[in-house]
């Protein structure tokens, strides 16, 4: 049953990917940072990437897969969290959180749903699952848009910020 649900999700995400790729063809000329910077729904993410000193890296050759939280996703964090993380003294912590949203390979939606986990640039893994036709990261963040392809990778939009496990 789980395989059947995953196959249905693959087909559904493939249809979304096909529609998204055609509608956003010009994005392929921009890198993932430029794509995010051109979308007002990612203004918090872009500010965080710049504050963490990751803009140049993520503008590089790649390939990268970015699971990009929207502004609304950041708004779900406890009040004051984003402002605290954007302070210069929290640069390392912010970078650890952001790199937990990046995989060092180009992973399209049809490939991602075949996986049960992904290793991030942060070094930690997050889980990938399908529930009620939705793809979830760590059983919490829902993938709401897929396969925004850029010159150095791909962006998948998520509705929540995922936090890396605490390092011991």
VMD Tcl script that builds the backbone (N, CA, C; Angstrom):
set m [mol new atoms 504]
animate dup $m
set s [atomselect $m all]
$s set {name element resname resid chain x y z} {
  {N N UNK 1 A 0.820 -1.198 0.000}
  {CA C UNK 1 A 0.000 0.000 0.000}
  {C C UNK 1 A 0.865 1.264 0.000}
  {N N UNK 2 A 1.959 1.226 0.810}
  {CA C UNK 2 A 2.836 2.384 0.881}
  {C C UNK 2 A 3.469 2.652 -0.482}
  {N N UNK 3 A 3.901 1.579 -1.180}
  {CA C UNK 3 A 4.495 1.754 -2.508}
  {C C UNK 3 A 3.482 2.350 -3.474}
  {N N UNK 4 A 2.229 1.896 -3.387}
  {CA C UNK 4 A 1.187 2.417 -4.254}
  {C C UNK 4 A 0.981 3.906 -3.995}
  {N N UNK 5 A 0.937 4.297 -2.724}
  {CA C UNK 5 A 0.764 5.710 -2.380}
  {C C UNK 5 A 1.945 6.528 -2.890}
  {N N UNK 6 A 3.141 5.975 -2.765}
  {CA C UNK 6 A 4.317 6.698 -3.246}
  {C C UNK 6 A 4.293 6.824 -4.761}
  {N N UNK 7 A 3.816 5.768 -5.447}
  {CA C UNK 7 A 3.715 5.838 -6.907}
  {C C UNK 7 A 2.722 6.906 -7.319}
  {N N UNK 8 A 1.584 6.973 -6.606}
  {CA C UNK 8 A 0.598 8.013 -6.910}
  {C C UNK 8 A 1.196 9.397 -6.673}
  {N N UNK 9 A 1.944 9.535 -5.591}
  {CA C UNK 9 A 2.573 10.820 -5.295}
  {C C UNK 9 A 3.576 11.184 -6.381}
  {N N UNK 10 A 4.326 10.182 -6.862}
  {CA C UNK 10 A 5.296 10.430 -7.942}
  {C C UNK 10 A 4.594 10.947 -9.188}
  {N N UNK 11 A 3.493 10.294 -9.530}
  {CA C UNK 11 A 2.742 10.714 -10.714}
  {C C UNK 11 A 2.214 12.128 -10.520}
  {N N UNK 12 A 1.619 12.391 -9.346}
  {CA C UNK 12 A 1.063 13.720 -9.079}
  {C C UNK 12 A 2.157 14.778 -9.100}
  {N N UNK 13 A 3.292 14.481 -8.455}
  {CA C UNK 13 A 4.373 15.459 -8.421}
  {C C UNK 13 A 4.985 15.629 -9.801}
  {N N UNK 14 A 5.004 14.571 -10.574}
  {CA C UNK 14 A 5.500 14.670 -11.944}
  {C C UNK 14 A 4.641 15.595 -12.779}
  {N N UNK 15 A 3.321 15.508 -12.586}
  {CA C UNK 15 A 2.415 16.409 -13.300}
  {C C UNK 15 A 2.627 17.846 -12.872}
  {N N UNK 16 A 2.786 18.065 -11.554}
  {CA C UNK 16 A 3.049 19.411 -11.053}
  {C C UNK 16 A 4.385 19.905 -11.593}
  {N N UNK 17 A 5.380 19.022 -11.582}
  {CA C UNK 17 A 6.707 19.404 -12.067}
  {C C UNK 17 A 6.650 19.803 -13.535}
  {N N UNK 18 A 5.932 19.039 -14.328}
  {CA C UNK 18 A 5.837 19.350 -15.750}
  {C C UNK 18 A 5.180 20.709 -15.956}
  {N N UNK 19 A 4.113 20.954 -15.208}
  {CA C UNK 19 A 3.420 22.224 -15.325}
  {C C UNK 19 A 4.309 23.368 -14.838}
  {N N UNK 20 A 5.011 23.169 -13.708}
  {CA C UNK 20 A 5.880 24.199 -13.152}
  {C C UNK 20 A 7.047 24.483 -14.072}
  {N N UNK 21 A 7.660 23.450 -14.637}
  {CA C UNK 21 A 8.828 23.640 -15.493}
  {C C UNK 21 A 8.484 24.468 -16.720}
  {N N UNK 22 A 7.324 24.236 -17.302}
  {CA C UNK 22 A 6.914 24.998 -18.476}
  {C C UNK 22 A 6.616 26.443 -18.081}
  {N N UNK 23 A 5.893 26.614 -16.975}
  {CA C UNK 23 A 5.494 27.955 -16.560}
  {C C UNK 23 A 6.685 28.781 -16.107}
  {N N UNK 24 A 7.750 28.137 -15.608}
  {CA C UNK 24 A 8.859 28.881 -15.052}
  {C C UNK 24 A 10.136 28.670 -15.850}
  {N N UNK 25 A 10.025 28.429 -17.114}
  {CA C UNK 25 A 11.202 28.156 -17.935}
  {C C UNK 25 A 12.277 29.233 -17.818}
  {N N UNK 26 A 11.942 30.541 -17.744}
  {CA C UNK 26 A 12.995 31.546 -17.627}
  {C C UNK 26 A 13.827 31.400 -16.360}
  {N N UNK 27 A 13.283 30.784 -15.319}
  {CA C UNK 27 A 14.020 30.614 -14.066}
  {C C UNK 27 A 15.279 29.793 -14.277}
  {N N UNK 28 A 15.283 28.897 -15.233}
  {CA C UNK 28 A 16.441 28.045 -15.475}
  {C C UNK 28 A 17.687 28.858 -15.822}
  {N N UNK 29 A 17.513 30.099 -16.240}
  {CA C UNK 29 A 18.653 30.952 -16.556}
  {C C UNK 29 A 19.243 31.592 -15.304}
  {N N UNK 30 A 18.515 31.554 -14.190}
  {CA C UNK 30 A 18.955 32.156 -12.933}
  {C C UNK 30 A 19.392 31.060 -11.975}
  {N N UNK 31 A 20.302 31.403 -11.051}
  {CA C UNK 31 A 20.680 30.419 -10.037}
  {C C UNK 31 A 19.640 30.418 -8.916}
  {N N UNK 32 A 19.770 29.488 -7.972}
  {CA C UNK 32 A 18.732 29.332 -6.952}
  {C C UNK 32 A 18.591 30.573 -6.066}
  {N N UNK 33 A 19.679 31.273 -5.816}
  {CA C UNK 33 A 19.596 32.495 -5.010}
  {C C UNK 33 A 18.863 33.589 -5.782}
  {N N UNK 34 A 19.166 33.739 -7.053}
  {CA C UNK 34 A 18.493 34.750 -7.877}
  {C C UNK 34 A 17.002 34.457 -7.998}
  {N N UNK 35 A 16.650 33.182 -8.124}
  {CA C UNK 35 A 15.229 32.813 -8.193}
  {C C UNK 35 A 14.529 33.195 -6.901}
  {N N UNK 36 A 15.139 32.829 -5.768}
  {CA C UNK 36 A 14.532 33.157 -4.469}
  {C C UNK 36 A 14.442 34.670 -4.272}
  {N N UNK 37 A 15.494 35.390 -4.657}
  {CA C UNK 37 A 15.505 36.849 -4.486}
  {C C UNK 37 A 14.432 37.524 -5.343}
  {N N UNK 38 A 14.048 36.897 -6.437}
  {CA C UNK 38 A 13.028 37.458 -7.321}
  {C C UNK 38 A 11.613 37.139 -6.909}
  {N N UNK 39 A 11.440 36.421 -5.800}
  {CA C UNK 39 A 10.112 36.040 -5.339}
  {C C UNK 39 A 9.877 36.639 -3.946}
  {N N UNK 40 A 8.912 37.552 -3.805}
  {CA C UNK 40 A 8.693 38.191 -2.500}
  {C C UNK 40 A 8.314 37.207 -1.381}
  {N N UNK 41 A 7.822 36.031 -1.723}
  {CA C UNK 41 A 7.484 35.026 -0.702}
  {C C UNK 41 A 8.724 34.451 -0.027}
  {N N UNK 42 A 9.901 34.728 -0.580}
  {CA C UNK 42 A 11.150 34.228 -0.009}
  {C C UNK 42 A 12.015 35.338 0.589}
  {N N UNK 43 A 11.446 36.501 0.881}
  {CA C UNK 43 A 12.275 37.615 1.363}
  {C C UNK 43 A 12.961 37.293 2.691}
  {N N UNK 44 A 12.297 36.584 3.577}
  {CA C UNK 44 A 12.926 36.209 4.845}
  {C C UNK 44 A 14.052 35.214 4.606}
  {N N UNK 45 A 13.817 34.236 3.738}
  {CA C UNK 45 A 14.855 33.264 3.408}
  {C C UNK 45 A 16.070 33.958 2.804}
  {N N UNK 46 A 15.854 34.862 1.877}
  {CA C UNK 46 A 16.961 35.567 1.227}
  {C C UNK 46 A 17.733 36.401 2.256}
  {N N UNK 47 A 17.029 37.084 3.145}
  {CA C UNK 47 A 17.705 37.860 4.201}
  {C C UNK 47 A 18.532 36.940 5.085}
  {N N UNK 48 A 18.000 35.765 5.392}
  {CA C UNK 48 A 18.720 34.805 6.233}
  {C C UNK 48 A 19.955 34.261 5.512}
  {N N UNK 49 A 19.815 33.939 4.231}
  {CA C UNK 49 A 20.946 33.428 3.445}
  {C C UNK 49 A 22.063 34.475 3.410}
  {N N UNK 50 A 21.697 35.723 3.233}
  {CA C UNK 50 A 22.706 36.792 3.216}
  {C C UNK 50 A 23.343 36.963 4.593}
  {N N UNK 51 A 22.534 36.957 5.653}
  {CA C UNK 51 A 23.048 37.126 7.016}
  {C C UNK 51 A 23.976 35.983 7.415}
  {N N UNK 52 A 23.712 34.788 6.894}
  {CA C UNK 52 A 24.542 33.622 7.206}
  {C C UNK 52 A 25.786 33.550 6.329}
  {N N UNK 53 A 25.901 34.444 5.347}
  {CA C UNK 53 A 27.054 34.441 4.463}
  {C C UNK 53 A 27.031 33.308 3.450}
  {N N UNK 54 A 25.841 32.851 3.082}
  {CA C UNK 54 A 25.708 31.718 2.171}
  {C C UNK 54 A 25.322 32.100 0.742}
  {N N UNK 55 A 25.051 33.364 0.491}
  {CA C UNK 55 A 24.567 33.773 -0.838}
  {C C UNK 55 A 25.575 33.444 -1.932}
  {N N UNK 56 A 26.848 33.720 -1.686}
  {CA C UNK 56 A 27.860 33.451 -2.705}
  {C C UNK 56 A 27.988 31.946 -2.964}
  {N N UNK 57 A 28.000 31.163 -1.897}
  {CA C UNK 57 A 28.111 29.701 -2.040}
  {C C UNK 57 A 26.937 29.142 -2.834}
  {N N UNK 58 A 25.723 29.544 -2.455}
  {CA C UNK 58 A 24.529 29.024 -3.123}
  {C C UNK 58 A 24.330 29.611 -4.521}
  {N N UNK 59 A 25.099 30.612 -4.859}
  {CA C UNK 59 A 25.081 31.153 -6.220}
  {C C UNK 59 A 26.118 30.460 -7.093}
  {N N UNK 60 A 26.929 29.620 -6.463}
  {CA C UNK 60 A 28.007 28.927 -7.168}
  {C C UNK 60 A 27.512 27.815 -8.065}
  {N N UNK 61 A 28.460 27.017 -8.525}
  {CA C UNK 61 A 28.197 25.986 -9.530}
  {C C UNK 61 A 27.149 24.952 -9.104}
  {N N UNK 62 A 27.174 24.541 -7.848}
  {CA C UNK 62 A 26.222 23.522 -7.396}
  {C C UNK 62 A 26.602 22.147 -7.877}
  {N N UNK 63 A 25.695 21.261 -8.059}
  {CA C UNK 63 A 24.242 21.469 -8.001}
  {C C UNK 63 A 23.728 21.463 -6.562}
  {N N UNK 64 A 22.625 22.171 -6.359}
  {CA C UNK 64 A 21.971 22.258 -5.066}
  {C C UNK 64 A 20.491 21.935 -5.222}
  {N N UNK 65 A 19.948 21.326 -4.192}
  {CA C UNK 65 A 18.498 21.233 -4.057}
  {C C UNK 65 A 18.167 21.988 -2.786}
  {N N UNK 66 A 17.370 23.024 -2.915}
  {CA C UNK 66 A 17.008 23.858 -1.778}
  {C C UNK 66 A 15.544 23.600 -1.443}
  {N N UNK 67 A 15.310 23.186 -0.208}
  {CA C UNK 67 A 13.944 23.061 0.304}
  {C C UNK 67 A 13.671 24.396 0.978}
  {N N UNK 68 A 12.998 25.281 0.251}
  {CA C UNK 68 A 12.897 26.693 0.601}
  {C C UNK 68 A 11.636 27.014 1.394}
  {N N UNK 69 A 11.808 27.405 2.660}
  {CA C UNK 69 A 10.649 27.844 3.445}
  {C C UNK 69 A 10.185 29.229 2.979}
  {N N UNK 70 A 8.886 29.404 2.926}
  {CA C UNK 70 A 8.311 30.701 2.573}
  {C C UNK 70 A 8.352 31.630 3.787}
  {N N UNK 71 A 8.006 32.894 3.571}
  {CA C UNK 71 A 7.889 33.827 4.691}
  {C C UNK 71 A 6.889 33.303 5.712}
  {N N UNK 72 A 5.782 32.735 5.247}
  {CA C UNK 72 A 4.769 32.185 6.154}
  {C C UNK 72 A 5.345 31.041 6.990}
  {N N UNK 73 A 6.264 30.275 6.418}
  {CA C UNK 73 A 6.919 29.195 7.163}
  {C C UNK 73 A 7.757 29.778 8.306}
  {N N UNK 74 A 8.499 30.836 8.008}
  {CA C UNK 74 A 9.294 31.483 9.056}
  {C C UNK 74 A 8.389 32.101 10.119}
  {N N UNK 75 A 7.215 32.580 9.715}
  {CA C UNK 75 A 6.270 33.171 10.665}
  {C C UNK 75 A 5.750 32.148 11.674}
  {N N UNK 76 A 5.838 30.867 11.361}
  {CA C UNK 76 A 5.392 29.821 12.288}
  {C C UNK 76 A 6.353 29.623 13.460}
  {N N UNK 77 A 7.582 30.103 13.313}
  {CA C UNK 77 A 8.557 29.979 14.402}
  {C C UNK 77 A 8.127 30.865 15.565}
  {N N UNK 78 A 8.557 30.537 16.767}
  {CA C UNK 78 A 8.203 31.384 17.917}
  {C C UNK 78 A 8.601 32.845 17.688}
  {N N UNK 79 A 7.784 33.731 18.203}
  {CA C UNK 79 A 7.996 35.174 18.028}
  {C C UNK 79 A 9.421 35.561 18.435}
  {N N UNK 80 A 10.068 36.323 17.588}
  {CA C UNK 80 A 11.417 36.813 17.862}
  {C C UNK 80 A 12.534 35.897 17.384}
  {N N UNK 81 A 12.199 34.681 16.967}
  {CA C UNK 81 A 13.233 33.720 16.547}
  {C C UNK 81 A 13.998 34.220 15.335}
  {N N UNK 82 A 13.294 34.664 14.313}
  {CA C UNK 82 A 13.964 35.110 13.087}
  {C C UNK 82 A 14.864 36.307 13.391}
  {N N UNK 83 A 14.351 37.266 14.116}
  {CA C UNK 83 A 15.144 38.452 14.443}
  {C C UNK 83 A 16.410 38.061 15.210}
  {N N UNK 84 A 16.280 37.133 16.138}
  {CA C UNK 84 A 17.437 36.670 16.915}
  {C C UNK 84 A 18.451 35.972 16.013}
  {N N UNK 85 A 17.972 35.113 15.128}
  {CA C UNK 85 A 18.873 34.380 14.242}
  {C C UNK 85 A 19.604 35.294 13.261}
  {N N UNK 86 A 18.988 36.400 12.891}
  {CA C UNK 86 A 19.604 37.322 11.923}
  {C C UNK 86 A 20.714 38.183 12.529}
  {N N UNK 87 A 20.879 38.120 13.855}
  {CA C UNK 87 A 21.935 38.895 14.503}
  {C C UNK 87 A 23.294 38.280 14.162}
  {N N UNK 88 A 24.309 39.136 13.958}
  {CA C UNK 88 A 25.635 38.633 13.574}
  {C C UNK 88 A 26.204 37.563 14.508}
  {N N UNK 89 A 25.936 37.662 15.794}
  {CA C UNK 89 A 26.486 36.687 16.738}
  {C C UNK 89 A 25.850 35.293 16.589}
  {N N UNK 90 A 24.759 35.189 15.827}
  {CA C UNK 90 A 24.098 33.897 15.609}
  {C C UNK 90 A 24.323 33.362 14.197}
  {N N UNK 91 A 25.322 33.901 13.505}
  {CA C UNK 91 A 25.596 33.525 12.109}
  {C C UNK 91 A 25.815 32.021 11.949}
  {N N UNK 92 A 26.578 31.401 12.834}
  {CA C UNK 92 A 26.862 29.961 12.724}
  {C C UNK 92 A 25.592 29.123 12.915}
  {N N UNK 93 A 24.775 29.504 13.875}
  {CA C UNK 93 A 23.528 28.765 14.122}
  {C C UNK 93 A 22.582 28.918 12.929}
  {N N UNK 94 A 22.490 30.135 12.400}
  {CA C UNK 94 A 21.647 30.387 11.234}
  {C C UNK 94 A 22.141 29.580 10.038}
  {N N UNK 95 A 23.447 29.562 9.824}
  {CA C UNK 95 A 24.016 28.790 8.714}
  {C C UNK 95 A 23.709 27.305 8.879}
  {N N UNK 96 A 23.777 26.792 10.107}
  {CA C UNK 96 A 23.475 25.374 10.355}
  {C C UNK 96 A 22.018 25.060 10.009}
  {N N UNK 97 A 21.124 25.962 10.348}
  {CA C UNK 97 A 19.699 25.752 10.030}
  {C C UNK 97 A 19.481 25.811 8.517}
  {N N UNK 98 A 20.046 26.813 7.875}
  {CA C UNK 98 A 19.837 26.965 6.433}
  {C C UNK 98 A 20.454 25.824 5.639}
  {N N UNK 99 A 21.646 25.382 6.014}
  {CA C UNK 99 A 22.276 24.287 5.268}
  {C C UNK 99 A 21.560 22.961 5.504}
  {N N UNK 100 A 20.725 22.900 6.527}
  {CA C UNK 100 A 19.878 21.723 6.751}
  {C C UNK 100 A 18.737 21.670 5.731}
  {N N UNK 101 A 18.527 22.741 5.006}
  {CA C UNK 101 A 17.508 22.820 3.963}
  {C C UNK 101 A 18.094 22.608 2.564}
  {N N UNK 102 A 19.381 22.251 2.484}
  {CA C UNK 102 A 20.066 22.137 1.194}
  {C C UNK 102 A 20.697 20.754 1.055}
  {N N UNK 103 A 20.457 20.132 -0.095}
  {CA C UNK 103 A 21.092 18.869 -0.454}
  {C C UNK 103 A 22.093 19.191 -1.569}
  {N N UNK 104 A 23.277 18.618 -1.480}
  {CA C UNK 104 A 24.342 18.907 -2.434}
  {C C UNK 104 A 24.235 18.100 -3.713}
  {N N UNK 105 A 23.061 18.085 -4.300}
  {CA C UNK 105 A 22.790 17.394 -5.565}
  {C C UNK 105 A 21.492 17.969 -6.116}
  {N N UNK 106 A 21.264 17.758 -7.389}
  {CA C UNK 106 A 19.999 18.181 -7.990}
  {C C UNK 106 A 19.019 17.020 -7.860}
  {N N UNK 107 A 18.005 17.206 -7.014}
  {CA C UNK 107 A 17.021 16.160 -6.755}
  {C C UNK 107 A 15.643 16.680 -7.163}
  {N N UNK 108 A 15.136 16.180 -8.264}
  {CA C UNK 108 A 13.799 16.563 -8.716}
  {C C UNK 108 A 12.757 15.818 -7.896}
  {N N UNK 109 A 11.539 16.304 -7.893}
  {CA C UNK 109 A 10.479 15.738 -7.071}
  {C C UNK 109 A 10.274 14.248 -7.319}
  {N N UNK 110 A 10.292 13.836 -8.555}
  {CA C UNK 110 A 10.070 12.422 -8.875}
  {C C UNK 110 A 11.143 11.536 -8.258}
  {N N UNK 111 A 12.353 12.064 -8.098}
  {CA C UNK 111 A 13.439 11.314 -7.472}
  {C C UNK 111 A 13.337 11.368 -5.948}
  {N N UNK 112 A 12.943 12.522 -5.414}
  {CA C UNK 112 A 12.899 12.716 -3.968}
  {C C UNK 112 A 11.905 11.776 -3.300}
  {N N UNK 113 A 10.754 11.551 -3.916}
  {CA C UNK 113 A 9.744 10.711 -3.266}
  {C C UNK 113 A 10.131 9.243 -3.267}
  {N N UNK 114 A 11.179 8.886 -3.972}
  {CA C UNK 114 A 11.679 7.512 -3.944}
  {C C UNK 114 A 12.590 7.289 -2.747}
  {N N UNK 115 A 12.964 8.360 -2.080}
  {CA C UNK 115 A 13.880 8.298 -0.947}
  {C C UNK 115 A 13.109 8.305 0.365}
  {N N UNK 116 A 13.733 7.777 1.416}
  {CA C UNK 116 A 13.115 7.901 2.738}
  {C C UNK 116 A 13.895 8.868 3.621}
  {N N UNK 117 A 15.074 9.293 3.139}
  {CA C UNK 117 A 15.835 10.322 3.840}
  {C C UNK 117 A 16.807 10.979 2.859}
  {N N UNK 118 A 17.300 12.143 3.264}
  {CA C UNK 118 A 18.280 12.855 2.458}
  {C C UNK 118 A 19.338 13.431 3.386}
  {N N UNK 119 A 20.578 13.365 2.950}
  {CA C UNK 119 A 21.674 13.960 3.707}
  {C C UNK 119 A 21.874 15.382 3.212}
  {N N UNK 120 A 21.904 16.305 4.142}
  {CA C UNK 120 A 21.981 17.722 3.805}
  {C C UNK 120 A 23.421 18.216 3.808}
  {N N UNK 121 A 23.613 19.417 3.309}
  {CA C UNK 121 A 24.922 20.067 3.332}
  {C C UNK 121 A 25.366 20.272 4.783}
  {N N UNK 122 A 24.434 20.384 5.692}
  {CA C UNK 122 A 24.690 20.509 7.122}
  {C C UNK 122 A 25.380 19.256 7.668}
  {N N UNK 123 A 25.187 18.118 6.992}
  {CA C UNK 123 A 25.746 16.849 7.446}
  {C C UNK 123 A 24.728 15.950 8.109}
  {N N UNK 124 A 23.603 16.512 8.499}
  {CA C UNK 124 A 22.537 15.741 9.139}
  {C C UNK 124 A 21.509 15.312 8.090}
  {N N UNK 125 A 20.780 14.260 8.406}
  {CA C UNK 125 A 19.722 13.762 7.525}
  {C C UNK 125 A 18.372 14.322 7.935}
  {N N UNK 126 A 17.466 14.438 6.971}
  {CA C UNK 126 A 16.052 14.619 7.291}
  {C C UNK 126 A 15.299 13.502 6.599}
  {N N UNK 127 A 14.122 13.175 7.145}
  {CA C UNK 127 A 13.313 12.101 6.578}
  {C C UNK 127 A 12.380 12.648 5.520}
  {N N UNK 128 A 12.038 11.784 4.583}
  {CA C UNK 128 A 11.082 12.112 3.525}
  {C C UNK 128 A 9.990 11.052 3.586}
  {N N UNK 129 A 8.755 11.501 3.692}
  {CA C UNK 129 A 7.644 10.552 3.747}
  {C C UNK 129 A 6.470 11.093 2.946}
  {N N UNK 130 A 5.557 10.195 2.626}
  {CA C UNK 130 A 4.340 10.579 1.915}
  {C C UNK 130 A 3.171 10.238 2.815}
  {N N UNK 131 A 2.334 11.239 3.081}
  {CA C UNK 131 A 1.157 11.033 3.924}
  {C C UNK 131 A -0.019 11.762 3.295}
  {N N UNK 132 A -1.084 11.035 3.073}
  {CA C UNK 132 A -2.300 11.618 2.479}
  {C C UNK 132 A -1.991 12.375 1.185}
  {N N UNK 133 A -1.080 11.817 0.391}
  {CA C UNK 133 A -0.748 12.412 -0.898}
  {C C UNK 133 A 0.207 13.583 -0.840}
  {N N UNK 134 A 0.683 13.930 0.354}
  {CA C UNK 134 A 1.620 15.042 0.504}
  {C C UNK 134 A 2.997 14.517 0.879}
  {N N UNK 135 A 4.027 15.167 0.364}
  {CA C UNK 135 A 5.395 14.825 0.728}
  {C C UNK 135 A 5.771 15.679 1.931}
  {N N UNK 136 A 6.294 15.008 2.960}
  {CA C UNK 136 A 6.674 15.683 4.197}
  {C C UNK 136 A 8.150 15.485 4.494}
  {N N UNK 137 A 8.772 16.513 5.030}
  {CA C UNK 137 A 10.138 16.425 5.524}
  {C C UNK 137 A 10.061 16.364 7.037}
  {N N UNK 138 A 10.712 15.381 7.624}
  {CA C UNK 138 A 10.684 15.189 9.078}
  {C C UNK 138 A 9.254 15.118 9.621}
  {N N UNK 139 A 8.344 14.595 8.832}
  {CA C UNK 139 A 6.932 14.463 9.203}
  {C C UNK 139 A 6.307 15.790 9.635}
  {N N UNK 140 A 6.862 16.895 9.160}
  {CA C UNK 140 A 6.358 18.199 9.592}
  {C C UNK 140 A 6.211 19.189 8.441}
  {N N UNK 141 A 7.263 19.431 7.704}
  {CA C UNK 141 A 7.229 20.432 6.635}
  {C C UNK 141 A 6.674 19.798 5.366}
  {N N UNK 142 A 5.642 20.409 4.846}
  {CA C UNK 142 A 4.976 19.904 3.637}
  {C C UNK 142 A 5.571 20.576 2.398}
  {N N UNK 143 A 5.876 19.771 1.398}
  {CA C UNK 143 A 6.348 20.312 0.128}
  {C C UNK 143 A 5.113 20.818 -0.622}
  {N N UNK 144 A 5.083 22.129 -0.909}
  {CA C UNK 144 A 3.893 22.729 -1.511}
  {C C UNK 144 A 4.068 23.095 -2.984}
  {N N UNK 145 A 5.313 23.145 -3.445}
  {CA C UNK 145 A 5.585 23.391 -4.860}
  {C C UNK 145 A 6.937 22.755 -5.173}
  {N N UNK 146 A 7.039 22.170 -6.351}
  {CA C UNK 146 A 8.247 21.423 -6.670}
  {C C UNK 146 A 8.893 21.888 -7.971}
  {N N UNK 147 A 10.142 21.488 -8.099}
  {CA C UNK 147 A 10.886 21.576 -9.360}
  {C C UNK 147 A 10.950 22.966 -9.989}
  {N N UNK 148 A 11.326 23.949 -9.189}
  {CA C UNK 148 A 11.638 25.264 -9.741}
  {C C UNK 148 A 13.118 25.179 -10.103}
  {N N UNK 149 A 13.381 24.935 -11.358}
  {CA C UNK 149 A 14.733 24.612 -11.810}
  {C C UNK 149 A 15.510 25.872 -12.150}
  {N N UNK 150 A 16.729 25.939 -11.604}
  {CA C UNK 150 A 17.635 27.040 -11.890}
  {C C UNK 150 A 18.893 26.534 -12.562}
  {N N UNK 151 A 19.797 27.439 -12.850}
  {CA C UNK 151 A 21.023 27.070 -13.548}
  {C C UNK 151 A 21.952 26.212 -12.706}
  {N N UNK 152 A 21.820 26.276 -11.377}
  {CA C UNK 152 A 22.715 25.505 -10.510}
  {C C UNK 152 A 21.972 24.573 -9.553}
  {N N UNK 153 A 20.718 24.294 -9.856}
  {CA C UNK 153 A 19.975 23.380 -8.999}
  {C C UNK 153 A 18.484 23.557 -9.099}
  {N N UNK 154 A 17.820 23.161 -8.047}
  {CA C UNK 154 A 16.360 23.152 -8.037}
  {C C UNK 154 A 15.854 23.575 -6.658}
  {N N UNK 155 A 14.702 24.231 -6.660}
  {CA C UNK 155 A 14.051 24.644 -5.420}
  {C C UNK 155 A 12.735 23.889 -5.288}
  {N N UNK 156 A 12.492 23.390 -4.067}
  {CA C UNK 156 A 11.186 22.849 -3.698}
  {C C UNK 156 A 10.700 23.723 -2.544}
  {N N UNK 157 A 9.495 24.214 -2.620}
  {CA C UNK 157 A 8.952 25.122 -1.620}
  {C C UNK 157 A 8.316 24.306 -0.494}
  {N N UNK 158 A 8.633 24.683 0.762}
  {CA C UNK 158 A 8.057 23.996 1.925}
  {C C UNK 158 A 7.329 24.996 2.818}
  {N N UNK 159 A 6.380 24.470 3.593}
  {CA C UNK 159 A 5.522 25.342 4.397}
  {C C UNK 159 A 5.970 25.516 5.845}
  {N N UNK 160 A 7.089 24.927 6.223}
  {CA C UNK 160 A 7.624 25.054 7.580}
  {C C UNK 160 A 9.144 25.018 7.530}
  {N N UNK 161 A 9.754 25.651 8.493}
  {CA C UNK 161 A 11.204 25.582 8.643}
  {C C UNK 161 A 11.516 24.278 9.367}
  {N N UNK 162 A 12.489 23.532 8.869}
  {CA C UNK 162 A 12.909 22.319 9.564}
  {C C UNK 162 A 14.200 22.625 10.320}
  {N N UNK 163 A 14.294 22.120 11.521}
  {CA C UNK 163 A 15.458 22.394 12.357}
  {C C UNK 163 A 16.335 21.153 12.449}
  {N N UNK 164 A 17.636 21.340 12.322}
  {CA C UNK 164 A 18.533 20.190 12.404}
  {C C UNK 164 A 18.566 19.631 13.811}
  {N N UNK 165 A 18.907 18.350 13.917}
  {CA C UNK 165 A 19.028 17.781 15.267}
  {C C UNK 165 A 20.177 18.465 16.008}
  {N N UNK 166 A 20.039 18.550 17.309}
  {CA C UNK 166 A 21.091 19.144 18.139}
  {C C UNK 166 A 22.345 18.272 18.043}
  {N N UNK 167 A 23.486 18.912 17.846}
  {CA C UNK 167 A 24.747 18.176 17.799}
  {C C UNK 167 A 25.215 17.914 19.225}
  {N N UNK 168 A 25.699 16.696 19.405}
  {CA C UNK 168 A 26.129 16.312 20.755}
  {C C UNK 168 A 27.600 16.511 20.932}
}
mol reanalyze $m
mol bondsrecalc $m
mol representation Tube
mol addrep $m
